[in-house]
Amino acid sequence: MAIPTPINAQKLDTFAQVLGGLLPAFLLYMFVPILYNTVYRIVKEKESKTRESMKMMGLTDPSYWMSWFVFYTIQNLIITTLAWIVLLINVFEYTNVGEIWLYIFLYGEAIFG
């Protein structure tokens, strides 16, 4: 005779528990090389005093920082889309795919900020 199960019984999903702890770390590790490379280039540009020579030619501060923001955003877009495609294969089957992409993209932009 089978043991009856309660109607509202929940199944224990160990994959979701493990993913809940590891996914933020993997997302952080995914963006660290891009952030490191961007900071390295900004410091290298400061050491070579390229920014000062561009300022002498008429470059303003907002346009300088906007160029770095656009450069990082393009890299973030590529990395986010690739990670999103990988996560859609079997990880997020029943989730709104647009929200997942937006969350990963905004997370990458927040790391740059």
N, CA, C and O atoms as CSV, one atom per row, in Angstrom:
chain,resi,resn,atom,element,x,y,z
A,1,MET,N,N,0.839,-1.173,0.000
A,1,MET,CA,C,0.000,0.000,0.000
A,1,MET,C,C,0.888,1.242,0.000
A,1,MET,O,O,1.821,1.347,0.797
A,2,ALA,N,N,0.594,2.181,-0.897
A,2,ALA,CA,C,1.395,3.397,-1.026
A,2,ALA,C,C,1.054,4.384,0.078
A,2,ALA,O,O,-0.088,4.477,0.529
A,3,ILE,N,N,2.061,5.106,0.493
A,3,ILE,CA,C,1.857,6.119,1.531
A,3,ILE,C,C,1.319,7.375,0.852
A,3,ILE,O,O,1.950,7.873,-0.081
A,4,PRO,N,N,0.194,7.895,1.280
A,4,PRO,CA,C,-0.351,9.111,0.646
A,4,PRO,C,C,0.516,10.318,0.974
A,4,PRO,O,O,1.025,10.460,2.086
A,5,THR,N,N,0.668,11.175,-0.015
A,5,THR,CA,C,1.453,12.401,0.191
A,5,THR,C,C,0.503,13.576,0.321
A,5,THR,O,O,-0.562,13.588,-0.297
A,6,PRO,N,N,0.871,14.543,1.103
A,6,PRO,CA,C,0.024,15.728,1.254
A,6,PRO,C,C,-0.137,16.454,-0.090
A,6,PRO,O,O,0.733,16.374,-0.958
A,7,ILE,N,N,-1.229,17.141,-0.240
A,7,ILE,CA,C,-1.515,17.844,-1.498
A,7,ILE,C,C,-0.516,18.968,-1.737
A,7,ILE,O,O,-0.095,19.162,-2.877
A,8,ASN,N,N,-0.128,19.697,-0.739
A,8,ASN,CA,C,0.763,20.844,-0.868
A,8,ASN,C,C,2.227,20.480,-0.609
A,8,ASN,O,O,3.020,21.351,-0.252
A,9,ALA,N,N,2.584,19.250,-0.776
A,9,ALA,CA,C,3.963,18.833,-0.520
A,9,ALA,C,C,4.894,19.462,-1.551
A,9,ALA,O,O,4.564,19.533,-2.735
A,10,GLN,N,N,6.044,19.912,-1.099
A,10,GLN,CA,C,7.026,20.528,-1.982
A,10,GLN,C,C,8.189,19.576,-2.171
A,10,GLN,O,O,8.596,18.873,-1.246
A,11,LYS,N,N,8.716,19.565,-3.385
A,11,LYS,CA,C,9.881,18.740,-3.666
A,11,LYS,C,C,11.137,19.555,-3.369
A,11,LYS,O,O,11.184,20.759,-3.620
A,12,LEU,N,N,12.134,18.892,-2.841
A,12,LEU,CA,C,13.402,19.536,-2.541
A,12,LEU,C,C,14.242,19.574,-3.809
A,12,LEU,O,O,14.572,18.528,-4.368
A,13,ASP,N,N,14.588,20.760,-4.261
A,13,ASP,CA,C,15.378,20.932,-5.480
A,13,ASP,C,C,16.796,21.340,-5.084
A,13,ASP,O,O,17.063,22.514,-4.828
A,14,THR,N,N,17.686,20.378,-5.037
A,14,THR,CA,C,19.059,20.670,-4.613
A,14,THR,C,C,19.804,21.480,-5.660
A,14,THR,O,O,20.673,22.277,-5.308
A,15,PHE,N,N,19.486,21.296,-6.949
A,15,PHE,CA,C,20.150,22.072,-7.995
A,15,PHE,C,C,19.869,23.565,-7.817
A,15,PHE,O,O,20.772,24.385,-7.982
A,16,ALA,N,N,18.633,23.923,-7.483
A,16,ALA,CA,C,18.292,25.333,-7.277
A,16,ALA,C,C,19.007,25.899,-6.052
A,16,ALA,O,O,19.399,27.066,-6.049
A,17,GLN,N,N,19.177,25.094,-5.026
A,17,GLN,CA,C,19.887,25.568,-3.840
A,17,GLN,C,C,21.362,25.806,-4.136
A,17,GLN,O,O,21.927,26.813,-3.708
A,18,VAL,N,N,21.985,24.893,-4.861
A,18,VAL,CA,C,23.397,25.052,-5.209
A,18,VAL,C,C,23.571,26.240,-6.160
A,18,VAL,O,O,24.497,27.035,-6.001
A,19,LEU,N,N,22.682,26.356,-7.145
A,19,LEU,CA,C,22.758,27.453,-8.105
A,19,LEU,C,C,22.554,28.797,-7.426
A,19,LEU,O,O,23.182,29.784,-7.809
A,20,GLY,N,N,21.695,28.848,-6.436
A,20,GLY,CA,C,21.458,30.089,-5.707
A,20,GLY,C,C,22.696,30.584,-4.988
A,20,GLY,O,O,22.859,31.790,-4.801
A,21,GLY,N,N,23.558,29.690,-4.586
A,21,GLY,CA,C,24.785,30.095,-3.909
A,21,GLY,C,C,25.949,30.349,-4.848
A,21,GLY,O,O,26.804,31.187,-4.559
A,22,LEU,N,N,25.997,29.639,-5.967
A,22,LEU,CA,C,27.146,29.742,-6.862
A,22,LEU,C,C,26.970,30.710,-8.024
A,22,LEU,O,O,27.960,31.243,-8.526
A,23,LEU,N,N,25.740,30.953,-8.465
A,23,LEU,CA,C,25.532,31.814,-9.626
A,23,LEU,C,C,26.049,33.237,-9.424
A,23,LEU,O,O,26.676,33.770,-10.339
A,24,PRO,N,N,25.821,33.885,-8.271
A,24,PRO,CA,C,26.392,35.228,-8.088
A,24,PRO,C,C,27.923,35.238,-8.169
A,24,PRO,O,O,28.508,36.176,-8.710
A,25,ALA,N,N,28.559,34.218,-7.643
A,25,ALA,CA,C,30.021,34.160,-7.713
A,25,ALA,C,C,30.492,33.979,-9.152
A,25,ALA,O,O,31.458,34.615,-9.573
A,26,PHE,N,N,29.821,33.121,-9.905
A,26,PHE,CA,C,30.192,32.921,-11.302
A,26,PHE,C,C,29.960,34.181,-12.128
A,26,PHE,O,O,30.754,34.497,-13.014
A,27,LEU,N,N,28.876,34.903,-11.843
A,27,LEU,CA,C,28.633,36.156,-12.562
A,27,LEU,C,C,29.715,37.176,-12.241
A,27,LEU,O,O,30.157,37.909,-13.126
A,28,LEU,N,N,30.141,37.231,-10.997
A,28,LEU,CA,C,31.215,38.154,-10.631
A,28,LEU,C,C,32.507,37.778,-11.333
A,28,LEU,O,O,33.193,38.649,-11.868
A,29,TYR,N,N,32.855,36.489,-11.341
A,29,TYR,CA,C,34.079,36.045,-12.000
A,29,TYR,C,C,34.019,36.267,-13.508
A,29,TYR,O,O,35.055,36.417,-14.156
A,30,MET,N,N,32.831,36.289,-14.057
A,30,MET,CA,C,32.668,36.508,-15.489
A,30,MET,C,C,33.036,37.947,-15.866
A,30,MET,O,O,33.568,38.180,-16.951
A,31,PHE,N,N,32.761,38.904,-14.992
A,31,PHE,CA,C,33.010,40.309,-15.309
A,31,PHE,C,C,34.349,40.824,-14.803
A,31,PHE,O,O,34.769,41.908,-15.207
A,32,VAL,N,N,35.028,40.096,-13.941
A,32,VAL,CA,C,36.293,40.569,-13.378
A,32,VAL,C,C,37.378,40.794,-14.437
A,32,VAL,O,O,38.053,41.821,-14.373
A,33,PRO,N,N,37.584,39.892,-15.408
A,33,PRO,CA,C,38.632,40.160,-16.403
A,33,PRO,C,C,38.360,41.408,-17.246
A,33,PRO,O,O,39.290,42.138,-17.586
A,34,ILE,N,N,37.113,41.652,-17.579
A,34,ILE,CA,C,36.785,42.849,-18.358
A,34,ILE,C,C,37.046,44.101,-17.534
A,34,ILE,O,O,37.616,45.071,-18.034
A,35,LEU,N,N,36.632,44.082,-16.283
A,35,LEU,CA,C,36.848,45.231,-15.411
A,35,LEU,C,C,38.336,45.456,-15.179
A,35,LEU,O,O,38.799,46.597,-15.196
A,36,TYR,N,N,39.081,44.391,-14.964
A,36,TYR,CA,C,40.525,44.501,-14.772
A,36,TYR,C,C,41.172,45.127,-16.006
A,36,TYR,O,O,42.004,46.027,-15.883
A,37,ASN,N,N,40.797,44.660,-17.181
A,37,ASN,CA,C,41.366,45.176,-18.420
A,37,ASN,C,C,41.034,46.654,-18.606
A,37,ASN,O,O,41.891,47.431,-19.027
A,38,THR,N,N,39.810,47.048,-18.300
A,38,THR,CA,C,39.411,48.449,-18.446
A,38,THR,C,C,40.175,49.343,-17.480
A,38,THR,O,O,40.663,50.402,-17.876
A,39,VAL,N,N,40.286,48.936,-16.227
A,39,VAL,CA,C,41.028,49.726,-15.239
A,39,VAL,C,C,42.505,49.803,-15.623
A,39,VAL,O,O,43.133,50.850,-15.471
A,40,TYR,N,N,43.055,48.701,-16.117
A,40,TYR,CA,C,44.451,48.687,-16.549
A,40,TYR,C,C,44.677,49.696,-17.682
A,40,TYR,O,O,45.673,50.419,-17.687
A,41,ARG,N,N,43.749,49.736,-18.634
A,41,ARG,CA,C,43.900,50.669,-19.755
A,41,ARG,C,C,43.762,52.122,-19.311
A,41,ARG,O,O,44.462,52.997,-19.820
A,42,ILE,N,N,42.862,52.382,-18.364
A,42,ILE,CA,C,42.696,53.754,-17.866
A,42,ILE,C,C,43.958,54.199,-17.146
A,42,ILE,O,O,44.413,55.326,-17.344
A,43,VAL,N,N,44.534,53.334,-16.311
A,43,VAL,CA,C,45.761,53.682,-15.589
A,43,VAL,C,C,46.927,53.843,-16.553
A,43,VAL,O,O,47.738,54.756,-16.398
A,44,LYS,N,N,47.016,52.969,-17.539
A,44,LYS,CA,C,48.092,53.073,-18.528
A,44,LYS,C,C,47.972,54.375,-19.318
A,44,LYS,O,O,48.979,55.013,-19.628
A,45,GLU,N,N,46.755,54.761,-19.637
A,45,GLU,CA,C,46.538,56.017,-20.347
A,45,GLU,C,C,46.921,57.208,-19.472
A,45,GLU,O,O,47.440,58.208,-19.968
A,46,LYS,N,N,46.666,57.097,-18.180
A,46,LYS,CA,C,47.035,58.177,-17.271
A,46,LYS,C,C,48.560,58.282,-17.133
A,46,LYS,O,O,49.103,59.385,-17.058
A,47,GLU,N,N,49.243,57.143,-17.101
A,47,GLU,CA,C,50.700,57.147,-17.006
A,47,GLU,C,C,51.351,57.751,-18.249
A,47,GLU,O,O,52.354,58.458,-18.155
A,48,SER,N,N,50.778,57.467,-19.399
A,48,SER,CA,C,51.370,57.988,-20.630
A,48,SER,C,C,50.933,59.420,-20.929
A,48,SER,O,O,51.375,60.012,-21.913
A,49,LYS,N,N,50.069,59.974,-20.085
A,49,LYS,CA,C,49.572,61.345,-20.192
A,49,LYS,C,C,48.898,61.618,-21.528
A,49,LYS,O,O,48.963,62.727,-22.060
A,50,THR,N,N,48.254,60.593,-22.056
A,50,THR,CA,C,47.502,60.757,-23.303
A,50,THR,C,C,46.287,61.639,-23.079
A,50,THR,O,O,45.914,62.424,-23.951
A,51,ARG,N,N,45.680,61.514,-21.932
A,51,ARG,CA,C,44.492,62.311,-21.635
A,51,ARG,C,C,44.815,63.798,-21.614
A,51,ARG,O,O,44.040,64.610,-22.118
A,52,GLU,N,N,45.950,64.157,-21.036
A,52,GLU,CA,C,46.321,65.568,-20.977
A,52,GLU,C,C,46.558,66.129,-22.375
A,52,GLU,O,O,46.177,67.263,-22.662
A,53,SER,N,N,47.181,65.344,-23.241
A,53,SER,CA,C,47.405,65.833,-24.606
A,53,SER,C,C,46.077,65.949,-25.361
A,53,SER,O,O,45.908,66.850,-26.183
A,54,MET,N,N,45.133,65.039,-25.086
A,54,MET,CA,C,43.820,65.158,-25.718
A,54,MET,C,C,43.065,66.358,-25.176
A,54,MET,O,O,42.307,66.992,-25.911
A,55,LYS,N,N,43.261,66.687,-23.884
A,55,LYS,CA,C,42.625,67.880,-23.307
A,55,LYS,C,C,43.157,69.152,-23.969
A,55,LYS,O,O,42.413,70.108,-24.183
A,56,MET,N,N,44.459,69.151,-24.290
A,56,MET,CA,C,45.031,70.316,-24.968
A,56,MET,C,C,44.422,70.514,-26.357
A,56,MET,O,O,44.352,71.630,-26.870
A,57,MET,N,N,43.985,69.404,-26.949
A,57,MET,CA,C,43.382,69.483,-28.276
A,57,MET,C,C,41.876,69.725,-28.213
A,57,MET,O,O,41.228,69.792,-29.258
A,58,GLY,N,N,41.296,69.858,-27.004
A,58,GLY,CA,C,39.898,70.227,-26.875
A,58,GLY,C,C,38.972,69.165,-26.326
A,58,GLY,O,O,37.755,69.346,-26.358
A,59,LEU,N,N,39.502,68.062,-25.824
A,59,LEU,CA,C,38.656,67.008,-25.250
A,59,LEU,C,C,38.104,67.460,-23.911
A,59,LEU,O,O,38.838,67.994,-23.079
A,60,THR,N,N,36.818,67.248,-23.701
A,60,THR,CA,C,36.206,67.581,-22.412
A,60,THR,C,C,36.094,66.323,-21.551
A,60,THR,O,O,36.135,65.203,-22.060
A,61,ASP,N,N,35.953,66.522,-20.241
A,61,ASP,CA,C,35.862,65.385,-19.321
A,61,ASP,C,C,34.645,64.495,-19.586
A,61,ASP,O,O,34.788,63.272,-19.603
A,62,PRO,N,N,33.435,65.075,-19.797
A,62,PRO,CA,C,32.290,64.176,-20.055
A,62,PRO,C,C,32.474,63.305,-21.302
A,62,PRO,O,O,32.095,62.134,-21.290
A,63,SER,N,N,33.039,63.845,-22.354
A,63,SER,CA,C,33.220,63.030,-23.553
A,63,SER,C,C,34.283,61.951,-23.331
A,63,SER,O,O,34.178,60.856,-23.884
A,64,TYR,N,N,35.295,62.252,-22.533
A,64,TYR,CA,C,36.325,61.252,-22.220
A,64,TYR,C,C,35.724,60.077,-21.462
A,64,TYR,O,O,35.926,58.922,-21.837
A,65,TRP,N,N,34.979,60.373,-20.382
A,65,TRP,CA,C,34.407,59.301,-19.577
A,65,TRP,C,C,33.271,58.603,-20.296
A,65,TRP,O,O,33.033,57.421,-20.047
A,66,MET,N,N,32.561,59.291,-21.180
A,66,MET,CA,C,31.509,58.653,-21.963
A,66,MET,C,C,32.111,57.635,-22.930
A,66,MET,O,O,31.509,56.594,-23.192
A,67,SER,N,N,33.291,57.933,-23.456
A,67,SER,CA,C,33.938,56.972,-24.358
A,67,SER,C,C,34.301,55.682,-23.613
A,67,SER,O,O,34.139,54.587,-24.151
A,68,TRP,N,N,34.791,55.814,-22.377
A,68,TRP,CA,C,35.096,54.618,-21.589
A,68,TRP,C,C,33.828,53.863,-21.231
A,68,TRP,O,O,33.822,52.632,-21.220
A,69,PHE,N,N,32.744,54.593,-20.937
A,69,PHE,CA,C,31.473,53.952,-20.611
A,69,PHE,C,C,30.929,53.176,-21.813
A,69,PHE,O,O,30.457,52.049,-21.658
A,70,VAL,N,N,30.991,53.764,-22.996
A,70,VAL,CA,C,30.512,53.082,-24.201
A,70,VAL,C,C,31.383,51.867,-24.500
A,70,VAL,O,O,30.865,50.818,-24.882
A,71,PHE,N,N,32.686,51.992,-24.335
A,71,PHE,CA,C,33.616,50.885,-24.558
A,71,PHE,C,C,33.283,49.719,-23.635
A,71,PHE,O,O,33.223,48.574,-24.083
A,72,TYR,N,N,33.066,49.994,-22.359
A,72,TYR,CA,C,32.742,48.931,-21.405
A,72,TYR,C,C,31.355,48.359,-21.679
A,72,TYR,O,O,31.152,47.151,-21.561
A,73,THR,N,N,30.392,49.216,-22.044
A,73,THR,CA,C,29.036,48.741,-22.293
A,73,THR,C,C,28.989,47.782,-23.476
A,73,THR,O,O,28.241,46.806,-23.445
A,74,ILE,N,N,29.767,48.041,-24.506
A,74,ILE,CA,C,29.819,47.124,-25.647
A,74,ILE,C,C,30.390,45.772,-25.218
A,74,ILE,O,O,29.872,44.723,-25.602
A,75,GLN,N,N,31.452,45.803,-24.426
A,75,GLN,CA,C,32.014,44.547,-23.922
A,75,GLN,C,C,31.005,43.833,-23.019
A,75,GLN,O,O,30.856,42.614,-23.093
A,76,ASN,N,N,30.323,44.586,-22.180
A,76,ASN,CA,C,29.320,44.013,-21.283
A,76,ASN,C,C,28.189,43.389,-22.087
A,76,ASN,O,O,27.696,42.320,-21.728
A,77,LEU,N,N,27.776,44.028,-23.154
A,77,LEU,CA,C,26.714,43.497,-24.007
A,77,LEU,C,C,27.096,42.143,-24.583
A,77,LEU,O,O,26.281,41.220,-24.595
A,78,ILE,N,N,28.321,42.020,-25.058
A,78,ILE,CA,C,28.782,40.757,-25.659
A,78,ILE,C,C,28.854,39.654,-24.609
A,78,ILE,O,O,28.351,38.552,-24.830
A,79,ILE,N,N,29.474,39.944,-23.472
A,79,ILE,CA,C,29.622,38.942,-22.411
A,79,ILE,C,C,28.256,38.552,-21.850
A,79,ILE,O,O,28.008,37.372,-21.599
A,80,THR,N,N,27.379,39.514,-21.653
A,80,THR,CA,C,26.050,39.230,-21.131
A,80,THR,C,C,25.268,38.322,-22.068
A,80,THR,O,O,24.621,37.374,-21.624
A,81,THR,N,N,25.328,38.610,-23.362
A,81,THR,CA,C,24.584,37.804,-24.327
A,81,THR,C,C,25.124,36.379,-24.387
A,81,THR,O,O,24.348,35.427,-24.472
A,82,LEU,N,N,26.441,36.224,-24.345
A,82,LEU,CA,C,27.015,34.880,-24.355
A,82,LEU,C,C,26.641,34.100,-23.093
A,82,LEU,O,O,26.279,32.926,-23.176
A,83,ALA,N,N,26.723,34.733,-21.948
A,83,ALA,CA,C,26.358,34.058,-20.688
A,83,ALA,C,C,24.878,33.731,-20.672
A,83,ALA,O,O,24.486,32.672,-20.181
A,84,TRP,N,N,24.052,34.615,-21.195
A,84,TRP,CA,C,22.615,34.402,-21.259
A,84,TRP,C,C,22.276,33.187,-22.120
A,84,TRP,O,O,21.411,32.388,-21.761
A,85,ILE,N,N,22.960,33.050,-23.259
A,85,ILE,CA,C,22.733,31.901,-24.140
A,85,ILE,C,C,23.116,30.604,-23.432
A,85,ILE,O,O,22.401,29.606,-23.528
A,86,VAL,N,N,24.239,30.620,-22.725
A,86,VAL,CA,C,24.682,29.422,-22.008
A,86,VAL,C,C,23.687,29.066,-20.894
A,86,VAL,O,O,23.371,27.892,-20.701
A,87,LEU,N,N,23.197,30.063,-20.171
A,87,LEU,CA,C,22.268,29.796,-19.070
A,87,LEU,C,C,20.892,29.364,-19.553
A,87,LEU,O,O,20.162,28.706,-18.812
A,88,LEU,N,N,20.520,29.721,-20.780
A,88,LEU,CA,C,19.207,29.338,-21.292
A,88,LEU,C,C,19.132,27.872,-21.693
A,88,LEU,O,O,18.035,27.328,-21.816
A,89,ILE,N,N,20.266,27.224,-21.898
A,89,ILE,CA,C,20.258,25.851,-22.401
A,89,ILE,C,C,19.496,24.920,-21.454
A,89,ILE,O,O,18.557,24.253,-21.887
A,90,ASN,N,N,19.870,24.861,-20.202
A,90,ASN,CA,C,19.159,23.983,-19.263
A,90,ASN,C,C,18.966,24.588,-17.882
A,90,ASN,O,O,18.361,23.953,-17.019
A,91,VAL,N,N,19.454,25.776,-17.651
A,91,VAL,CA,C,19.400,26.321,-16.299
A,91,VAL,C,C,18.082,27.060,-16.046
A,91,VAL,O,O,17.392,26.776,-15.067
A,92,PHE,N,N,17.736,27.995,-16.913
A,92,PHE,CA,C,16.521,28.796,-16.727
A,92,PHE,C,C,15.497,28.427,-17.788
A,92,PHE,O,O,15.306,29.161,-18.757
A,93,GLU,N,N,14.841,27.293,-17.605
A,93,GLU,CA,C,13.867,26.834,-18.592
A,93,GLU,C,C,12.519,27.527,-18.436
A,93,GLU,O,O,11.856,27.810,-19.433
A,94,TYR,N,N,12.109,27.801,-17.226
A,94,TYR,CA,C,10.763,28.309,-16.973
A,94,TYR,C,C,10.774,29.758,-16.491
A,94,TYR,O,O,9.904,30.156,-15.716
A,95,THR,N,N,11.731,30.536,-16.934
A,95,THR,CA,C,11.874,31.915,-16.504
A,95,THR,C,C,11.758,32.829,-17.713
A,95,THR,O,O,12.055,32.424,-18.836
A,96,ASN,N,N,11.332,34.044,-17.484
A,96,ASN,CA,C,11.254,35.024,-18.562
A,96,ASN,C,C,12.677,35.344,-19.023
A,96,ASN,O,O,13.490,35.845,-18.246
A,97,VAL,N,N,12.970,35.053,-20.282
A,97,VAL,CA,C,14.340,35.176,-20.779
A,97,VAL,C,C,14.791,36.629,-20.852
A,97,VAL,O,O,15.979,36.909,-20.690
A,98,GLY,N,N,13.876,37.553,-21.091
A,98,GLY,CA,C,14.232,38.969,-21.148
A,98,GLY,C,C,14.681,39.502,-19.795
A,98,GLY,O,O,15.611,40.304,-19.713
A,99,GLU,N,N,14.019,39.054,-18.741
A,99,GLU,CA,C,14.398,39.491,-17.396
A,99,GLU,C,C,15.777,38.974,-17.016
A,99,GLU,O,O,16.567,39.699,-16.411
A,100,ILE,N,N,16.069,37.748,-17.360
A,100,ILE,CA,C,17.389,37.182,-17.042
A,100,ILE,C,C,18.481,37.976,-17.731
A,100,ILE,O,O,19.490,38.319,-17.113
A,101,TRP,N,N,18.283,38.276,-19.029
A,101,TRP,CA,C,19.284,39.057,-19.762
A,101,TRP,C,C,19.443,40.441,-19.138
A,101,TRP,O,O,20.564,40.925,-18.978
A,102,LEU,N,N,18.334,41.077,-18.786
A,102,LEU,CA,C,18.383,42.418,-18.197
A,102,LEU,C,C,19.103,42.407,-16.851
A,102,LEU,O,O,19.895,43.305,-16.567
A,103,TYR,N,N,18.834,41.397,-16.020
A,103,TYR,CA,C,19.492,41.318,-14.713
A,103,TYR,C,C,21.003,41.146,-14.870
A,103,TYR,O,O,21.776,41.792,-14.163
A,104,ILE,N,N,21.423,40.287,-15.782
A,104,ILE,CA,C,22.858,40.074,-15.975
A,104,ILE,C,C,23.507,41.339,-16.534
A,104,ILE,O,O,24.598,41.715,-16.105
A,105,PHE,N,N,22.849,41.993,-17.483
A,105,PHE,CA,C,23.391,43.220,-18.078
A,105,PHE,C,C,23.520,44.327,-17.036
A,105,PHE,O,O,24.556,44.987,-16.962
A,106,LEU,N,N,22.480,44.537,-16.232
A,106,LEU,CA,C,22.533,45.575,-15.217
A,106,LEU,C,C,23.555,45.257,-14.126
A,106,LEU,O,O,24.166,46.165,-13.563
A,107,TYR,N,N,23.739,43.986,-13.833
A,107,TYR,CA,C,24.767,43.579,-12.870
A,107,TYR,C,C,26.156,43.950,-13.390
A,107,TYR,O,O,26.991,44.456,-12.640
A,108,GLY,N,N,26.397,43.696,-14.682
A,108,GLY,CA,C,27.676,44.072,-15.278
A,108,GLY,C,C,27.898,45.562,-15.292
A,108,GLY,O,O,29.016,46.023,-15.059
A,109,GLU,N,N,26.850,46.333,-15.561
A,109,GLU,CA,C,26.973,47.796,-15.547
A,109,GLU,C,C,27.212,48.301,-14.128
A,109,GLU,O,O,27.967,49.254,-13.934
A,110,ALA,N,N,26.588,47.685,-13.144
A,110,ALA,CA,C,26.797,48.095,-11.755
A,110,ALA,C,C,28.224,47.818,-11.303
A,110,ALA,O,O,28.791,48.584,-10.524
A,111,ILE,N,N,28.799,46.735,-11.785
A,111,ILE,CA,C,30.192,46.447,-11.436
A,111,ILE,C,C,31.114,47.524,-11.997
A,111,ILE,O,O,32.074,47.923,-11.338
A,112,PHE,N,N,30.834,47.990,-13.195
A,112,PHE,CA,C,31.649,49.064,-13.778
A,112,PHE,C,C,31.489,50.362,-12.989
A,112,PHE,O,O,32.444,51.121,-12.823
A,113,GLY,N,N,30.281,50.605,-12.508
A,113,GLY,CA,C,30.012,51.844,-11.753
A,113,GLY,C,C,30.777,51.873,-10.466
A,113,GLY,O,O,30.672,52.837,-9.707
